[in-house]
Each structure stands twice: as C-alpha cells, then as structure tokens.
Amino acid sequence: MTHTTEGPGTFTSRDPATGTPLTEHPAHGPREVGEAVARAREAGARWAALPASGRRTRLLRWKRELAERLDAVAATVAAETGKPRQDAELEVLLALGHLDWAARRAGRVLRRRRVRTGLVAAHQTATLVHRPLGVVGVLGPWNYPVYTPMGSVGYALAAGNAVVFKPSEYTPGTGVLLAELFDAAVPEYAGLLGVVTGPGSTGEALARSGVDKVAFTGSPGTARKVMAVCAETLTPFLAECGGKDAVIVTADADLDAAADAIVWGAMANAGQTCAGVERVYAVREVHEELCRRIVARAGALRPGSGADASYGPMTMPGQKDVVERHVRDALAKGARAALGGEEGSPGPFVAPVVLVDVPEESAAMSEETFGPVVAVNAVPDAAEAVRRANASRYALGAAVFCGGGRAGAALAARLRAGAVSVNAVLGFATVPALPFGGSGDSGFGRIHGEEGLRAFTAPQSVTVRRFAAPVDLTSFGTPAAAKARAASLVRALHRRR
C-alpha cells in the first residue's frame, strides 16, 4: 500500500498488491494531535482512579468485542498489508492472547507491596507501587499492525494509562478500527484510546505533544530521530527496531523440523517480520542436506494476492528494492543462489530466495533484509555459529535446533539475543508472560510480560516511620559519639557477614 496526498490534510491508503485505493484518512497535525492527547489525559485521570479490577473488566470487554469482530479486523489488516487472510486472523488471535494476559495480571504485578528495610531502617516500613505514567504515545508498524502495537497499547492501558496511537501511514484503517471497537466496548471512557493518522510528521507531533512516554516500532534510523525529539523534553522512550535473527543448526538436529521452521520463519508475511529468520548457521556435516530440504520447501511457496497464496506482496513500495539490492550484493561478493535470486519477480511480489555461502560482510548478512530471503552458511562447529550470530549489531531474536532441550538451552544462554527459541522459531512471541525486546540496533526496553507492564509505570517508593530510631542518623541533634558507636556497630556486622 502506498499513500498519496489527496488535498490539504488527507492521504489515501491503497492495496499494496494492486494499488487500488482503500480509504482516505486525515493527516493530523500538531493541533489535532494535541487535542487527542488532551482528551486522553482527561479520560486517563478517571481510568487511573479505577481499581485494577475495574480496568480488567473493561479491557476484557474490549477483548470480547475484538473477538466478535475478528473477521472485520482481519479483513482490514489483509487489505492494508496484503498478507493472506489466514495470516491476518492469526495475528489478531495472538494479540487477543496478549490483551487477555495483560488485563488479568496487571493488578497483581503492579500492586503495592512491602519490601524489607534492612538493619539501619528497621524502625520504618517500606512499600513499593508501580503507578501509571499518564498518557503513552504509541507509534506502530505496518507489518503486524495489530499484534505489535498491542504489546504497547494493551499493556499501557492495563497499567492504568491513556494511549494515543499513531498507526503506520500504510495501515491507518487498522488503527482506527481498533479504537472504534474500544469505544464501542468501553463507551464511558471515550478518548482513552485515541488514534491520530498521518505521515512521519504526525508521529513527530505526537512525540512533541507532552505525552509521558513514547513507544516506537520501526527502523533504527527512524528510532534515532524520534528519540532525539523525546530527548528535548526528557520524555521516556521505548524502541523495538527489528533484527537480523540467526538460527543455529547442530549436527544432531532434526533437519526436517529445522528446515520447515526456517522456511516459515524466513518467508511468512513475505519475510516482513522483525524477529523473522534471516541468517542460518549450520554445522558443516549437515549443511548440504539442510539446504536441500530448505530449498524443497521454499520452492513450493507461491507469493500472490489470491486465497491460495503462501504470502503476499511487499507492503511498503520501496522494500522490494532493498531486498533485490541485498541479493545482488551477496551474489556479486561470491554467494550462490540455491533458489531464486537471478531474476526479479513481477509487481510488488518477491519469490523465495535461498542463498548459500554468503560472505559475512555482505548486506544480506549484516543489514535487515525484511523480505523472503534466507542465507544458509556452513560453520565448523556450534561455537563458531554462536560467534557469528553474536557478531551482528542487531540482537532481537534467535533460534537453536539441536538434539536435546538442555543442549539447546545451553546454546541459547550464549546468544546475545533478547529472546531465543529452541527447536522452534518465534516460540517466544506466542507466550504473553515472556518479555520481548532487544539491544543494539534492535532497540531497548521491553514489551509483553511483567516487564512489559512495568515499562508503562513509574515506581514509587514510600517509607513510614513506625517509631523513633535508637540512634537517629538523620538528625543534627544526635550526639556525635552516639553516631560513631552506631557506625562502628554496623561496620562490624557487615565485616562478619
């Protein structure tokens, strides 16, 4: 889908496969963004005052509304991204699981709890509570326009915040529909989940609008620009910026299972998955056979826009050029195309490409390709596979295929990735209790799980003096000799422990 200006303040979403216009949307500027934030802040004050059980009840109502309208939501996702309808439905179902988890557990995770005070502060009680931030601005992506932003939108709402959501300019209708269904399910809090649409300038306006945190998903380059805007006001920032995820395959791995998972991880959604498979390191003993099985499975896939298509088009028009550039660069540097790669595909579609013996310095191994391309290189052993996997400036997800779970877990512990699956790919994405995020050019901060709930709160520490301390170390009136004796006692205790 491309977007074009139709007149002052509007743009049109389009079917990425055909270019057919879908819907016209307003391109919101600073004034409209500011108004949405103001409405969210007013509704958010009442939302934050609710007990956790009240927020849970209302978020579960939204979840049920989304489930009831799953067909409409999936149809909008499929139309705007071009992905097959079944893929869109799976995306929405995964998002429902995360919303359910956040709604049901936020109260327990964020409730006030007592903490131990220690020897010096034994005369005090101490508690810790995680309080909502206020209004969270969410800048969403186009590749998974429901599942990915829900990791911020749903968790921020569950934590007691209001949200203003700016969906990608390629998938605005999906964002608008999510907010409409929220208002239908929770009409008494209209405006709590606000949506603004438009190009990058709308996202910049949201970052400058006085929100209390910005959660961003997109490229590292755009993240740096948004982060620079947030830095002007010290607005907290969470960034999920994609990856160059690696799969390690050892000599005792189930090659059929590995090949099946690698092809799905690399080709599903036309490879437009931040934690998708882009690099494979297989030990030399199984490399040739693994490649044969990968090629057989990938060669059976057919991109297209019909009901029988394996995956859809490149959603963003310029992405096909990036994919083809990476393939050409790899071949020019000595890689071999085991499947595809010699000729470009017609239209916005990219046929599966399997590259072998790809130089590590090539773009296909070092930059995020974000297309249906996978590079499969041979390594002498698992140690070298780990070294190469960790050499990337990205560190988001990874996978290990080996003969046993314990061995896989041991290899996973050596990987720099923020999330690792053993004998599967993207397994972590289906578990709401697990945090998701990376480091390096993959960004920082976490969504999902308990860490994802706490990411949208501010911890507040409270101490209450129960009785006067035997020796008050925070008073000028305490004699120096008494302070010295207390200090000597504490020092002696620490030296003995």
C-alpha positions as CSV (number, residue, x, y, z in Angstrom):
1,M,0.0,0.0,0.0
2,T,1.2,3.4,-0.8
3,H,-0.1,6.7,0.4
4,T,-0.6,9.9,-1.6
5,T,-1.8,13.3,-0.7
6,E,-5.3,14.0,-1.9
7,G,-5.6,17.5,-0.7
8,P,-5.0,19.6,2.4
9,G,-4.6,17.3,5.3
10,T,-5.6,14.0,3.8
11,F,-4.0,10.8,2.4
12,T,-5.3,7.6,0.8
13,S,-4.4,4.1,1.8
14,R,-4.0,1.6,-1.0
15,D,-4.0,-2.1,-1.6
16,P,-0.3,-3.0,-1.8
17,A,-0.8,-5.7,-4.4
18,T,-2.9,-3.7,-6.9
19,G,-2.5,0.0,-5.9
20,T,-6.3,0.2,-5.6
21,P,-7.5,3.0,-3.2
22,L,-8.9,1.8,0.0
23,T,-9.8,4.7,2.3
24,E,-9.0,8.3,2.7
25,H,-7.7,9.4,6.1
26,P,-6.9,12.8,7.7
27,A,-3.2,13.7,8.0
28,H,-3.3,15.1,11.6
29,G,-1.0,17.9,12.5
30,P,0.2,19.3,15.9
31,R,-3.2,20.8,16.8
32,E,-5.2,17.7,16.2
33,V,-2.6,15.6,18.0
34,G,-2.6,17.9,20.9
35,E,-6.4,17.7,21.1
36,A,-6.2,13.9,21.1
37,V,-3.7,13.9,23.9
38,A,-5.8,16.3,25.9
39,R,-8.9,14.1,25.5
40,A,-6.8,11.1,26.5
41,R,-5.4,12.8,29.6
42,E,-8.9,13.8,30.8
43,A,-10.2,10.2,30.3
44,G,-6.9,8.8,31.7
45,A,-7.4,10.6,35.0
46,R,-10.6,8.7,35.6
47,W,-9.2,5.5,34.2
48,A,-6.2,5.6,36.6
49,A,-8.6,6.2,39.5
50,L,-10.3,2.9,38.8
51,P,-9.3,-0.2,40.9
52,A,-7.3,-2.7,38.8
53,S,-10.4,-4.9,38.8
54,G,-12.4,-2.2,37.0
55,R,-9.8,-1.8,34.3
56,R,-9.6,-5.6,33.9
57,T,-13.4,-5.8,33.4
58,R,-13.4,-3.1,30.7
59,L,-10.3,-4.4,28.9
60,L,-11.8,-7.9,28.7
61,R,-15.0,-6.3,27.2
62,W,-12.7,-4.8,24.5
63,K,-11.1,-8.2,24.0
64,R,-14.5,-9.8,23.5
65,E,-15.5,-7.1,21.1
66,L,-12.3,-7.7,19.1
67,A,-13.0,-11.4,19.1
68,E,-16.6,-10.8,17.9
69,R,-15.4,-8.6,15.1
70,L,-12.3,-10.7,14.3
71,D,-13.5,-11.1,10.6
72,A,-13.7,-7.3,10.1
73,V,-10.3,-6.6,11.8
74,A,-8.6,-9.4,9.9
75,A,-10.1,-8.2,6.6
76,T,-8.8,-4.7,7.3
77,V,-5.3,-6.0,8.1
78,A,-5.3,-8.2,5.0
79,A,-6.4,-5.3,2.8
80,E,-3.9,-2.8,4.1
81,T,-0.8,-5.1,4.3
82,G,-1.6,-7.6,1.5
83,K,-1.0,-10.6,3.8
84,P,-3.2,-13.7,3.3
85,R,-6.5,-13.6,5.3
86,Q,-5.5,-16.6,7.5
87,D,-2.2,-14.8,8.4
88,A,-4.2,-11.7,9.4
89,E,-6.5,-13.8,11.5
90,L,-3.6,-15.5,13.3
91,E,-2.1,-12.1,14.1
92,V,-5.3,-10.9,15.7
93,L,-5.7,-14.1,17.7
94,L,-2.2,-13.7,19.1
95,A,-3.0,-10.1,20.0
96,L,-6.1,-11.2,21.9
97,G,-4.0,-13.5,24.0
98,H,-1.7,-10.7,25.0
99,L,-4.5,-8.4,25.8
100,D,-6.2,-11.1,27.9
101,W,-2.9,-11.7,29.8
102,A,-2.2,-8.0,30.5
103,A,-5.8,-7.3,31.6
104,R,-5.9,-10.2,34.0
105,R,-2.4,-9.8,35.6
106,A,-1.8,-6.1,35.8
107,G,-3.4,-5.8,39.2
108,R,-1.2,-8.4,40.8
109,V,2.0,-7.4,39.1
110,L,1.7,-3.7,39.8
111,R,0.0,-3.7,43.2
112,R,1.6,-2.1,46.3
113,R,3.9,-4.5,48.1
114,R,6.0,-4.3,51.2
115,V,9.8,-4.6,51.0
116,R,12.4,-5.3,53.7
117,T,14.0,-2.3,55.2
118,G,17.3,-3.7,56.5
119,L,19.1,-3.1,59.8
120,V,19.6,0.7,59.6
121,A,16.0,1.4,58.7
122,A,14.4,-1.2,60.9
123,H,12.3,1.5,62.5
124,Q,10.5,2.1,59.2
125,T,8.1,0.2,57.0
126,A,8.7,0.4,53.2
127,T,6.4,-0.2,50.3
128,L,6.8,-0.1,46.5
129,V,4.0,0.5,44.0
130,H,4.1,1.0,40.2
131,R,1.9,3.9,39.2
132,P,0.7,4.8,35.7
133,L,2.7,7.4,33.7
134,G,-0.3,9.3,32.3
135,V,-0.6,9.3,28.5
136,V,1.5,7.0,26.4
137,G,2.2,7.8,22.7
138,V,2.4,4.6,20.6
139,L,4.0,4.7,17.1
140,G,3.0,1.5,15.4
141,P,4.4,-0.5,12.5
142,W,2.8,-1.7,9.3
143,N,4.0,-5.3,9.2
144,Y,1.9,-6.5,12.2
145,P,-0.5,-3.6,12.7
146,V,-2.5,-5.3,15.5
147,Y,-0.2,-7.7,17.2
148,T,2.9,-5.5,17.6
149,P,1.3,-2.2,18.8
150,M,-1.0,-4.2,21.2
151,G,2.2,-5.0,23.1
152,S,2.3,-1.3,24.0
153,V,-1.3,-0.3,23.7
154,G,-2.9,-3.1,25.7
155,Y,-0.2,-3.2,28.3
156,A,-0.1,0.5,28.8
157,L,-3.9,0.6,29.2
158,A,-3.8,-2.4,31.7
159,A,-1.2,-0.4,33.7
160,G,-3.6,2.4,34.1
161,N,-2.5,4.8,31.3
162,A,-4.3,6.5,28.5
163,V,-2.9,5.9,25.0
164,V,-2.7,8.0,21.8
165,F,-1.9,5.6,18.9
166,K,-0.4,6.7,15.7
167,P,-0.6,3.7,13.3
168,S,1.7,3.5,10.3
169,E,0.6,5.5,7.3
170,Y,0.4,2.2,5.4
171,T,-2.1,0.7,7.9
172,P,-4.2,3.6,9.2
173,G,-7.5,1.9,8.9
174,T,-6.4,-0.9,11.3
175,G,-5.6,1.6,14.0
176,V,-8.8,3.5,13.5
177,L,-10.8,0.3,13.8
178,L,-9.1,-0.8,17.0
179,A,-10.0,2.5,18.6
180,E,-13.6,2.3,17.3
181,L,-14.0,-1.1,18.8
182,F,-12.6,0.1,22.1
183,D,-15.1,3.0,22.2
184,A,-17.9,0.5,21.4
185,A,-16.9,-1.8,24.3
186,V,-16.0,0.9,26.8
187,P,-18.1,4.0,25.8
188,E,-17.8,5.6,29.2
189,Y,-14.1,6.1,28.5
190,A,-14.3,7.5,25.0
191,G,-11.0,9.1,24.1
192,L,-8.9,7.0,26.4
193,L,-7.5,5.2,23.3
194,G,-7.1,8.0,20.8
195,V,-5.9,7.5,17.2
196,V,-4.1,10.0,15.0
197,T,-3.3,9.3,11.4
198,G,-0.8,10.7,9.0
199,P,2.9,10.6,7.8
200,G,6.0,10.8,9.8
201,S,5.3,14.4,10.7
202,T,2.2,13.2,12.7
203,G,4.5,10.9,14.7
204,E,6.8,13.8,15.3
205,A,3.9,15.9,16.6
206,L,2.9,13.1,18.9
207,A,6.5,12.8,20.3
208,R,6.4,16.6,20.9
209,S,2.9,16.7,22.4
210,G,3.7,16.3,26.0
211,V,2.9,12.6,26.3
212,D,4.6,10.8,29.3
213,K,6.3,8.1,27.2
214,V,6.7,7.1,23.6
215,A,6.7,3.5,22.5
216,F,8.1,3.1,18.9
217,T,8.4,0.2,16.5
218,G,10.3,0.7,13.2
219,S,13.7,1.1,11.8
220,P,16.8,2.1,13.8
221,G,17.2,5.3,11.7
222,T,13.7,6.5,12.5
223,A,14.0,5.5,16.1
224,R,17.1,7.8,16.4
225,K,15.1,10.7,15.0
226,V,12.1,10.1,17.3
227,M,14.4,9.6,20.3
228,A,16.1,12.9,19.5
229,V,12.8,14.7,19.7
230,C,12.0,12.9,23.0
231,A,15.4,13.9,24.4
232,E,14.4,17.6,24.1
233,T,11.9,17.1,27.0
234,L,13.5,14.0,28.5
235,T,10.4,12.0,27.5
236,P,11.0,8.3,28.2
237,F,11.3,6.3,25.0
238,L,10.9,2.5,24.2
239,A,12.2,1.3,20.9
240,E,11.8,-2.0,19.0
241,C,13.8,-1.7,15.9
242,G,13.9,-5.0,14.1
243,G,16.6,-7.6,13.8
244,K,18.9,-9.9,11.8
245,D,17.9,-13.0,13.6
246,A,20.0,-16.1,13.3
247,V,19.3,-19.8,13.6
248,I,21.9,-22.3,14.7
249,V,21.6,-25.9,13.5
250,T,23.8,-28.6,15.1
251,A,24.8,-32.0,13.8
252,D,22.2,-33.9,15.8
253,A,19.2,-31.6,14.9
254,D,16.0,-32.9,13.3
255,L,16.7,-31.5,9.8
256,D,13.1,-31.8,8.7
257,A,11.8,-29.8,11.6
258,A,14.6,-27.3,11.2
259,A,14.0,-26.8,7.5
260,D,10.3,-26.4,8.0
261,A,10.7,-23.9,10.8
262,I,13.4,-21.9,8.9
263,V,11.3,-21.6,5.8
264,W,8.3,-20.4,7.7
265,G,10.4,-18.0,9.9
266,A,12.0,-16.6,6.8
267,M,9.1,-16.4,4.3
268,A,5.9,-15.9,6.3
269,N,4.5,-12.4,5.8
270,A,6.8,-12.1,2.9
271,G,9.8,-12.0,5.3
272,Q,8.5,-8.8,6.8
273,T,8.9,-9.9,10.4
274,C,11.2,-8.1,12.8
275,A,12.1,-11.4,14.5
276,G,12.0,-13.4,11.3
277,V,14.8,-15.7,10.2
278,E,17.4,-14.0,8.0
279,R,20.6,-16.0,8.8
280,V,21.2,-19.7,9.3
281,Y,24.5,-21.2,10.6
282,A,24.6,-25.0,10.2
283,V,27.5,-27.2,11.1
284,R,29.3,-28.5,8.1
285,E,28.2,-32.1,8.5
286,V,24.5,-31.3,7.9
287,H,24.7,-28.0,5.9
288,E,24.3,-29.5,2.4
289,E,21.3,-31.7,3.5
290,L,19.7,-28.9,5.4
291,C,20.0,-26.6,2.3
292,R,18.4,-29.3,0.1
293,R,15.4,-29.5,2.5
294,I,15.1,-25.8,2.8
295,V,15.1,-25.3,-1.0
296,A,12.5,-28.1,-1.5
297,R,10.1,-26.4,1.0
298,A,10.8,-22.8,-0.1
299,G,10.5,-23.7,-3.8
300,A,6.9,-24.9,-3.2
301,L,5.8,-21.4,-1.9
302,R,4.0,-19.0,-4.2
303,P,3.6,-15.3,-3.4
304,G,0.4,-13.6,-4.6
305,S,-2.8,-12.0,-3.7
306,G,-5.2,-14.9,-4.1
307,A,-6.6,-17.2,-1.5
308,D,-4.1,-19.9,-2.3
309,A,-1.0,-17.6,-2.0
310,S,1.7,-18.6,0.5
311,Y,2.3,-15.0,1.3
312,G,1.6,-11.5,0.0
313,P,3.4,-8.5,-1.5
314,M,5.9,-6.2,-0.1
315,T,3.7,-3.8,1.8
316,M,6.0,-0.8,1.6
317,P,6.8,0.0,-2.0
318,G,10.5,0.7,-1.6
319,Q,11.1,-2.5,0.3
320,K,11.4,-4.7,-2.8
321,D,14.3,-2.6,-4.0
322,V,16.1,-3.2,-0.7
323,V,15.5,-7.0,-0.9
324,E,16.8,-7.1,-4.5
325,R,19.8,-5.0,-3.6
326,H,20.8,-7.3,-0.8
327,V,20.5,-10.4,-3.1
328,R,22.6,-8.7,-5.9
329,D,25.2,-7.7,-3.4
330,A,25.5,-11.2,-2.0
331,L,25.9,-12.8,-5.4
332,A,28.4,-10.2,-6.5
333,K,30.5,-11.0,-3.4
334,G,30.6,-14.7,-4.1
335,A,27.4,-16.2,-2.7
336,R,25.5,-18.8,-4.5
337,A,21.7,-18.8,-5.1
338,A,20.3,-22.2,-4.3
339,L,16.9,-20.9,-5.1
340,G,15.7,-17.8,-7.0
341,G,17.8,-14.6,-6.9
342,E,18.7,-14.5,-10.6
343,E,15.7,-12.5,-11.9
344,G,13.4,-10.1,-10.1
345,S,9.7,-11.0,-9.5
346,P,6.9,-9.1,-11.2
347,G,5.0,-6.4,-9.4
348,P,5.3,-5.9,-5.7
349,F,5.9,-9.6,-5.1
350,V,9.2,-11.3,-4.3
351,A,9.7,-15.0,-4.9
352,P,11.6,-17.0,-2.2
353,V,15.4,-16.7,-2.3
354,V,17.8,-19.1,-0.6
355,L,21.4,-18.0,-0.6
356,V,24.4,-20.2,0.3
357,D,28.0,-19.4,1.3
358,V,27.2,-15.7,1.8
359,P,30.1,-13.5,2.8
360,E,29.6,-12.2,6.3
361,E,30.4,-8.6,5.2
362,S,27.6,-8.6,2.6
363,A,24.4,-6.6,3.1
364,A,22.4,-9.9,3.2
365,M,24.3,-10.9,6.4
366,S,24.7,-7.5,8.1
367,E,21.6,-5.4,7.3
368,E,18.0,-6.2,7.9
369,T,16.6,-7.5,4.6
370,F,13.0,-7.7,5.6
371,G,12.0,-9.9,2.7
372,P,11.6,-13.6,1.8
373,V,15.3,-14.2,1.7
374,V,17.3,-16.6,3.9
375,A,21.1,-17.1,3.9
376,V,22.4,-20.5,5.0
377,N,26.1,-20.7,5.8
378,A,28.2,-23.6,6.9
379,V,30.3,-23.4,10.1
380,P,32.8,-25.9,11.6
381,D,31.0,-26.1,15.0
382,A,28.4,-24.6,17.3
383,A,30.9,-22.3,18.9
384,E,31.6,-20.6,15.6
385,A,27.9,-20.4,14.9
386,V,27.4,-18.6,18.2
387,R,30.3,-16.2,17.4
388,R,28.8,-15.3,14.0
389,A,25.3,-15.0,15.3
390,N,26.5,-12.6,18.0
391,A,28.6,-10.5,15.6
392,S,25.6,-8.7,14.3
393,R,24.8,-5.1,15.5
394,Y,21.2,-6.4,15.9
395,A,20.2,-8.5,18.9
396,L,16.5,-9.3,18.9
397,G,15.6,-12.9,18.5
398,A,17.3,-16.2,17.6
399,A,16.7,-19.9,17.4
400,V,18.6,-23.1,18.0
401,F,17.9,-26.6,16.6
402,C,19.7,-29.5,18.2
403,G,19.1,-33.0,19.5
404,G,18.2,-32.1,23.1
405,G,16.5,-29.3,25.0
406,R,19.2,-29.0,27.6
407,A,21.9,-28.6,24.9
408,G,19.7,-26.1,23.1
409,A,19.2,-24.1,26.3
410,A,22.9,-24.1,26.9
411,L,23.5,-22.6,23.4
412,A,20.7,-20.2,23.9
413,A,22.3,-18.8,27.0
414,R,25.4,-18.0,24.9
415,L,23.5,-15.9,22.4
416,R,23.2,-12.1,22.7
417,A,19.6,-12.1,21.5
418,G,16.8,-10.8,23.7
419,A,14.6,-13.9,23.0
420,V,15.6,-17.4,21.9
421,S,13.5,-20.4,20.8
422,V,14.9,-24.0,20.9
423,N,13.7,-26.4,18.2
424,A,11.2,-23.8,17.0
425,V,11.2,-20.3,15.7
426,L,9.4,-17.3,17.2
427,G,8.1,-19.5,20.0
428,F,8.5,-16.6,22.5
429,A,6.1,-14.5,20.5
430,T,3.2,-16.8,21.5
431,V,3.9,-16.6,25.3
432,P,2.4,-13.4,26.8
433,A,4.3,-13.9,30.0
434,L,7.6,-13.5,28.3
435,P,9.1,-10.0,27.7
436,F,10.1,-9.2,24.2
437,G,12.8,-6.7,23.0
438,G,16.4,-6.5,22.1
439,S,19.6,-4.4,22.3
440,G,22.0,-2.7,19.9
441,D,20.3,-1.7,16.7
442,S,17.3,-3.8,17.8
443,G,16.4,-1.0,20.3
444,F,15.9,-1.1,24.0
445,G,13.1,-1.6,26.6
446,R,10.6,-4.5,26.8
447,I,7.0,-5.1,25.9
448,H,4.9,-8.2,27.0
449,G,5.1,-10.0,30.3
450,E,5.5,-8.4,33.7
451,E,8.4,-6.3,32.4
452,G,6.1,-5.0,29.7
453,L,3.5,-3.9,32.2
454,R,6.2,-2.2,34.4
455,A,7.6,-0.4,31.3
456,F,4.5,1.8,31.3
457,T,4.7,2.7,35.0
458,A,6.7,4.8,37.4
459,P,7.8,3.0,40.6
460,Q,7.1,5.0,43.8
461,S,8.9,4.1,47.0
462,V,7.2,5.0,50.3
463,T,8.7,4.7,53.8
464,V,6.7,5.2,57.1
465,R,8.5,5.7,60.4
466,R,6.9,3.4,63.0
467,F,8.9,4.5,66.0
468,A,11.9,6.6,66.9
469,A,15.2,5.0,66.0
470,P,17.5,4.2,68.9
471,V,20.1,6.4,67.2
472,D,18.7,8.9,64.7
473,L,21.3,9.2,62.0
474,T,19.3,11.8,60.1
475,S,19.2,14.4,62.9
476,F,21.7,17.2,63.7
477,G,20.6,16.7,67.4
478,T,22.1,13.2,67.7
479,P,25.4,13.3,69.6
480,A,28.4,12.6,67.5
481,A,29.5,9.9,69.9
482,A,26.2,8.0,69.5
483,K,26.5,8.2,65.7
484,A,30.1,6.9,65.9
485,R,29.0,4.0,68.1
486,A,26.2,3.1,65.6
487,A,28.5,3.4,62.7
488,S,31.0,1.1,64.4
489,L,28.4,-1.5,65.1
490,V,27.0,-1.5,61.6
491,R,30.5,-1.8,60.2
492,A,31.3,-4.7,62.4
493,L,28.2,-6.6,61.4
494,H,28.9,-6.1,57.7
495,R,32.5,-7.3,58.2
496,R,31.3,-10.5,59.8
497,R,28.6,-11.4,57.2
